[in-house]
Every structure is written in C-alpha cells, then in structure tokens.
Amino acid sequence: MHDRKVHEWLHPAGSEWARFCPRCGVELEERYLESEQHTRKICSGCGFIFYLNPKVVAGAVPRQNGRIWLVRRNVEPSWGSWTFPGGYVDLGERVTDAAVRETLEETRLNIRLDGLLNVYSYANVGIVLVVYRATVIGGVAGATPESQEVKSFRPEDIPWNDLAFPSTREALADYVKFEPPPEKRPAQTPSPDDAIGE
C-alpha cells in the first residue's frame, strides 16, 4: 500500500512552500488576523491574503454486472498500483461532473452517479476526496495515458495489498460494506444498457 508519508509530502497541509504573493510577487509574511482569529499568509506589498485551502478530488467506483472497475495507475504517485478513477476538480467545475469526466478519461467508460459514497480527508494531507457510487452506462473499457490497465473485479477479488492510497483502501472498504453481494440483492431484469462488453 502507498506510504502515507509520501502522500503527505505530495499534498502538504502546511504553508512553508508559499513564499511569494501570486498577485504581485512580493514576499508573503505570516500575520495574526484578529477578525479571523487565525494566522494567515499576507502579502507585505499589496496586502493580499493568501488562503491555503485543500484541493478537492472527485472519484467514482463504477459498477457493472456485479463487478467494479479499477485502474492501474500510469502516473506517479503510486505508479502501477490500483485505484478507482478520480482526479482534481477544475476551477468552475461541479464535483459530480469531475467524477464523471475523470472516469471517462481514465477508463473510457461513461457512468451514472448513484449517490455519495463518502468524503475522505486527513489532517496532514492537503486534499479532500469526494467519492461516488456509480453505474456504467456506456463505453468500452480500455487503458489511457493515465491508466496502464483497466480491469473489473468482483468485490471479493479487490487487490487489497496493491492499492494506491490509504483513501483508496478506505473508500473501497466502505463500498464493499455499502453494496451487498450479488446473491443478497433483489432480483431484477437486466436492461440492454447493462450488457457492455469488457
């Protein structure tokens, strides 16, 4: 499993890296703001307050015919490890739209979001991960520049020892608890849209 310390280094929650104003380039300094009761990075030139907030990441666990689709990462961090599709939310983009877009970009699959799985955040990591349950509604799975392999797994066959991040493990564990195994689900007639070839 991916080392949490490396994850913290890649997505630091601290402010040491922020040294210069993104507006005018003058050096930032730490000042206590009485109005906010918090120490902030403030530009010593133009007075701009540099708020340091976590990045938002959107992900989805796509389901199809009782299996879930995972991707083997083709980028660092955690190159070669398995995770569900996901990535950063672009400025001006809805979180739900980002989850759908990232899934298409990483798996070539179109999905319908079925509901929120959970939100994951960590004290020393500067991201907030929003994960949705999803159903595949189209497309043909295939590798992309971001994924060296795209594969469907039965929940009992998830490669727990080769997952990319602590959040990957936690989200998939939540998914398995949330989604009953096929034999315990109510019987339903499959629609033509469910028969997407792997």
C-alpha positions as CSV (number, residue, x, y, z in Angstrom):
1,M,0.0,0.0,0.0
2,H,1.2,3.5,-0.7
3,D,3.2,5.2,2.1
4,R,1.1,7.8,3.8
5,K,4.2,9.9,4.5
6,V,4.8,10.2,0.7
7,H,1.2,11.2,0.2
8,E,1.6,13.9,2.9
9,W,4.8,15.2,1.1
10,L,3.0,15.3,-2.3
11,H,-0.1,17.1,-0.9
12,P,1.3,19.1,2.1
13,A,-1.2,20.7,4.5
14,G,1.4,23.2,5.8
15,S,2.2,26.6,4.3
16,E,6.0,26.6,4.2
17,W,6.0,26.3,0.4
18,A,4.0,29.6,-0.1
19,R,6.6,32.3,-0.1
20,F,5.6,34.9,-2.6
21,C,2.3,36.7,-3.5
22,P,0.6,35.2,-6.5
23,R,-0.7,38.7,-7.5
24,C,2.4,41.0,-7.3
25,G,5.3,38.6,-6.5
26,V,6.3,40.4,-3.2
27,E,7.2,38.2,-0.3
28,L,4.5,36.8,2.0
29,E,4.6,37.1,5.7
30,E,2.6,35.5,8.5
31,R,0.3,37.7,10.5
32,Y,-2.4,37.0,13.0
33,L,-5.7,38.4,11.9
34,E,-7.9,39.4,14.8
35,S,-11.0,39.4,12.7
36,E,-10.5,35.7,11.7
37,Q,-8.6,34.6,14.9
38,H,-6.1,32.8,12.7
39,T,-2.6,33.3,11.4
40,R,-2.6,33.8,7.6
41,K,0.0,34.4,4.8
42,I,-0.3,38.1,3.8
43,C,1.5,40.0,1.1
44,S,3.8,42.6,2.5
45,G,3.3,44.6,-0.7
46,C,-0.3,44.6,-1.8
47,G,-2.0,43.2,1.3
48,F,-3.4,40.1,-0.5
49,I,-4.4,37.3,1.9
50,F,-3.2,34.0,0.6
51,Y,-5.8,31.5,1.9
52,L,-4.3,28.0,1.8
53,N,-7.2,25.5,1.3
54,P,-7.2,21.8,0.4
55,K,-7.6,20.7,-3.2
56,V,-10.8,18.9,-4.0
57,V,-10.5,15.5,-5.7
58,A,-13.6,13.7,-7.2
59,G,-13.7,9.9,-7.7
60,A,-16.2,7.2,-8.5
61,V,-16.4,3.4,-8.0
62,P,-18.1,2.2,-11.3
63,R,-20.2,-0.9,-11.0
64,Q,-21.1,-3.2,-13.9
65,N,-22.7,-6.6,-13.8
66,G,-21.8,-7.2,-10.1
67,R,-18.2,-6.1,-10.6
68,I,-16.3,-2.8,-10.1
69,W,-13.8,-1.2,-12.4
70,L,-10.4,-0.2,-11.1
71,V,-7.4,1.3,-12.9
72,R,-3.7,0.5,-12.6
73,R,-2.1,3.9,-12.4
74,N,0.3,5.0,-15.2
75,V,1.4,8.2,-13.4
76,E,3.2,9.0,-10.1
77,P,2.5,8.9,-7.3
78,S,1.8,5.1,-6.8
79,W,2.7,4.2,-10.4
80,G,1.5,0.6,-11.1
81,S,-0.9,0.5,-8.1
82,W,-4.7,0.0,-8.3
83,T,-7.3,2.6,-7.5
84,F,-10.8,3.8,-8.7
85,P,-10.9,6.6,-11.3
86,G,-10.6,10.1,-9.9
87,G,-8.7,13.4,-10.1
88,Y,-8.7,17.1,-9.2
89,V,-11.8,19.2,-9.7
90,D,-11.2,22.0,-12.1
91,L,-12.0,25.6,-11.2
92,G,-15.6,26.3,-12.2
93,E,-16.4,22.6,-12.5
94,R,-19.0,20.8,-10.3
95,V,-17.7,17.9,-8.2
96,T,-20.1,15.5,-9.8
97,D,-19.1,16.5,-13.3
98,A,-15.5,16.0,-12.4
99,A,-16.2,12.4,-11.1
100,V,-17.9,11.6,-14.4
101,R,-15.1,13.3,-16.5
102,E,-12.3,11.6,-14.7
103,T,-13.9,8.2,-15.0
104,L,-14.2,8.6,-18.8
105,E,-10.6,10.0,-19.1
106,E,-9.1,7.1,-17.1
107,T,-11.3,4.1,-18.2
108,R,-13.2,5.2,-21.4
109,L,-16.4,4.3,-19.6
110,N,-19.5,6.5,-19.3
111,I,-21.1,6.4,-15.8
112,R,-24.2,7.5,-14.0
113,L,-23.6,8.6,-10.4
114,D,-25.8,6.7,-8.0
115,G,-25.1,8.6,-4.8
116,L,-22.3,9.8,-2.5
117,L,-20.2,7.0,-1.0
118,N,-18.2,9.2,1.4
119,V,-15.9,12.1,1.9
120,Y,-12.3,11.4,3.0
121,S,-9.8,13.9,4.4
122,Y,-6.6,13.6,6.5
123,A,-5.0,16.1,9.0
124,N,-1.6,16.2,7.2
125,V,-2.7,15.8,3.6
126,G,-3.9,18.9,1.6
127,I,-6.8,17.2,-0.3
128,V,-10.4,16.4,0.3
129,L,-11.6,13.3,-1.6
130,V,-15.3,13.0,-2.6
131,V,-16.2,9.5,-3.8
132,Y,-19.4,8.5,-5.5
133,R,-21.1,5.1,-6.2
134,A,-21.7,4.8,-9.9
135,T,-23.1,2.5,-12.6
136,V,-21.5,2.0,-16.1
137,I,-24.0,3.1,-18.8
138,G,-21.8,3.0,-21.9
139,G,-18.4,2.9,-23.4
140,V,-15.8,0.1,-23.7
141,A,-13.1,-0.1,-21.0
142,G,-9.5,0.4,-22.1
143,A,-6.2,1.8,-21.0
144,T,-5.5,5.5,-21.3
145,P,-2.4,7.7,-20.9
146,E,-3.3,7.8,-17.1
147,S,-4.0,4.1,-16.7
148,Q,-1.8,1.3,-17.9
149,E,-4.6,-1.2,-17.3
150,V,-8.4,-1.1,-16.6
151,K,-9.9,-4.2,-15.1
152,S,-13.2,-5.2,-13.4
153,F,-13.1,-7.1,-10.1
154,R,-15.6,-8.9,-8.1
155,P,-15.7,-7.3,-4.6
156,E,-14.1,-10.3,-3.1
157,D,-11.2,-10.1,-5.5
158,I,-10.2,-6.5,-4.9
159,P,-6.3,-6.4,-4.8
160,W,-6.2,-5.0,-1.2
161,N,-2.4,-5.4,-1.0
162,D,-1.8,-3.4,-4.1
163,L,-3.9,-0.3,-3.7
164,A,-2.6,3.2,-4.4
165,F,-3.5,5.3,-1.3
166,P,-4.9,5.0,2.2
167,S,-8.1,6.7,0.8
168,T,-8.4,4.1,-1.9
169,R,-8.5,1.3,0.8
170,E,-10.9,3.2,3.0
171,A,-13.3,4.1,0.1
172,L,-13.3,0.5,-1.3
173,A,-13.9,-0.9,2.2
174,D,-16.9,1.4,2.6
175,Y,-18.1,0.4,-0.8
176,V,-18.0,-3.3,0.0
177,K,-19.9,-2.6,3.2
178,F,-22.5,-0.5,1.4
179,E,-23.1,-2.7,-1.6
180,P,-24.5,-6.2,-0.7
181,P,-23.0,-9.2,-2.6
182,P,-25.0,-10.2,-5.8
183,E,-26.7,-13.2,-4.1
184,K,-28.2,-10.9,-1.5
185,R,-29.5,-8.3,-3.9
186,P,-33.1,-8.2,-5.0
187,A,-33.6,-10.0,-8.4
188,Q,-34.0,-7.6,-11.3
189,T,-34.3,-7.9,-15.0
190,P,-31.2,-6.6,-16.8
191,S,-31.6,-3.8,-19.3
192,P,-29.8,-3.8,-22.7
193,D,-27.6,-0.9,-21.4
194,D,-26.2,-3.2,-18.7
195,A,-24.6,-5.5,-21.3
196,I,-21.5,-3.5,-22.0
197,G,-18.6,-5.8,-23.1
198,E,-15.4,-5.7,-21.0
